[in-house]
Amino acid sequence: MSDTRAWDMKVFLRVAALGSFSAAGREVGMTPSSTAKLITRLEERLGVRLIERSTRRLRLTAEGELYRERAEALLGDLDALDAEVAGGARAPTGLIRITVSVPFGRHCLLPLLPEFTQDFPDIRLDLTLTDEVVDLYAAQADVAFRAGRLMDSALLAVRLGEVRRRIVASPDYLARRGTPRSAADLEHHDCLGFNFRRAAAVWPLKTGGRLVDREVDTRIVANNGETVRHMAVLGLGLARLGEFHVRADLAAGRLVSVLDDVLVDSEAFHAVYLGRERAPRRVQAFLDFMTPRLRACLQ
């Protein structure tokens, strides 16, 4: 990237943040008219309008919002690259943005952070726990953890293992409603599920010797697996959850696994990250530290 392009991005970001050519110009040492002309030249080069002008205020267009997000991420990577190269053999430094599902974050990733932060005191972490699939580019994230088939070929991935799912319920619920013995028995039970966009109330179950994606009637739904697990412990119904997620509950007797001979449900689990041939040193250090430990959590 040329120095001119980097400068144009920096000026644009100050205009976007301050909503004013004059205020941004004062910060970067330019006149208001020179600042406005720079933005105009940038728009002409890109062939799109980035900022809507009015007598009262400036407002980013949809293209302007996208350019702002990507410019912030790109300049942040340049700053991190400078810091890493200047640091030479020094310990990795900088910010890592991570997105992870609520169950995997709480039960596998978070317990490892005290040791990681002690070993890498110059790395800062920005964690987002959500069961929604996050666009790494839009979220400016460095690493995400995902179950299932990877769709975005532009992402690099480290396989962590397989996530096997179990159908579980509390002993109290089973005492009240009975233990299901077949897929057909689910019609007489309360099932717990999820309300986010990609969720489908479908469980892969063997019926008559064939594997069938069976639609279940979910009486209560929630937006993350940890809430669904807690509802199952409270006796509200049957839940289909990752084995790593309910392992402690099964061992303690808070939950009981049912239909183990009927449910056929496992998916590959990966850490995915942005990059080409190699990740930044801070991200590589994070992956090298976490990979063997997270693989152990999934076993």
QUIZIKA-V931715 format. One record per residue. D_CENTER is the distance of its C-alpha to the mean C-alpha in Angstrom with 1 decimal. Layout:
((D_CENTER) (D_CENTER))
This chain:
((28.5) (31.8) (32.6) (33.5) (30.1) (28.3) (30.9) (30.5) (26.7) (27.5) (30.1) (28.1) (25.3) (28.1) (29.6) (26.4) (25.8) (29.5) (30.4) (33.7) (35.4) (37.9) (35.5) (33.3) (36.5) (37.8) (34.8) (34.9) (38.7) (39.3) (41.5) (39.9) (41.6) (40.3) (36.7) (37.1) (38.6) (35.8) (33.3) (35.7) (36.0) (32.2) (32.0) (35.0) (33.4) (30.2) (32.3) (30.3) (30.7) (28.1) (29.9) (32.1) (35.1) (37.3) (40.0) (37.9) (34.5) (32.0) (29.0) (26.2) (26.2) (23.1) (23.7) (24.1) (20.8) (19.1) (21.5) (20.7) (16.9) (17.7) (20.6) (18.9) (16.3) (19.3) (21.6) (19.3) (19.0) (22.8) (23.4) (21.3) (23.2) (26.5) (25.7) (25.0) (28.0) (30.2) (29.2) (30.4) (30.3) (29.0) (26.0) (22.5) (21.7) (19.2) (15.8) (12.5) (9.3) (6.5) (3.0) (4.4) (6.5) (9.5) (12.0) (10.8) (10.0) (13.4) (15.4) (14.5) (12.6) (14.2) (17.7) (17.5) (16.9) (20.6) (21.8) (19.3) (20.2) (23.8) (23.8) (22.0) (23.3) (22.8) (19.0) (17.1) (13.5) (11.3) (8.8) (6.6) (6.9) (6.4) (7.5) (7.1) (5.9) (4.7) (7.6) (7.4) (11.0) (11.1) (8.6) (10.5) (7.8) (9.5) (7.5) (4.6) (6.2) (7.6) (10.9) (13.5) (15.1) (13.4) (14.5) (13.8) (16.6) (16.0) (13.1) (14.5) (13.6) (14.9) (15.8) (15.5) (17.6) (17.9) (16.6) (19.8) (19.9) (22.8) (24.5) (25.5) (27.6) (29.5) (33.1) (34.3) (32.8) (34.3) (37.6) (37.7) (36.5) (37.3) (35.3) (34.3) (35.9) (34.9) (32.4) (35.0) (35.1) (31.7) (33.6) (35.2) (32.2) (29.5) (26.0) (22.8) (19.8) (16.8) (17.0) (13.9) (14.7) (13.9) (15.6) (19.1) (21.7) (22.8) (23.4) (24.7) (28.1) (31.4) (34.2) (37.7) (36.5) (33.9) (30.1) (29.4) (26.2) (27.7) (26.8) (26.8) (27.8) (25.1) (27.0) (24.2) (20.5) (17.7) (14.1) (12.6) (14.0) (15.4) (17.6) (18.7) (19.7) (21.6) (23.4) (24.5) (25.9) (27.7) (29.4) (28.1) (27.6) (26.2) (22.5) (20.7) (18.2) (17.0) (19.9) (18.1) (17.2) (20.8) (22.7) (24.1) (25.1) (26.9) (28.7) (29.7) (30.9) (28.8) (27.5) (29.4) (28.1) (29.9) (30.4) (29.4) (31.9) (30.6) (26.8) (25.6) (21.9) (19.8) (17.0) (16.0) (12.9) (11.6) (9.9) (9.5) (10.4) (12.6) (16.3) (19.5) (21.7) (20.2) (17.4) (18.6) (20.3) (18.0) (15.0) (17.5) (18.8) (15.5) (15.1) (18.8) (18.7) (15.8) (16.5) (19.8) (18.9) (15.8) (18.0) (20.6) (18.3) (17.8) (21.6))
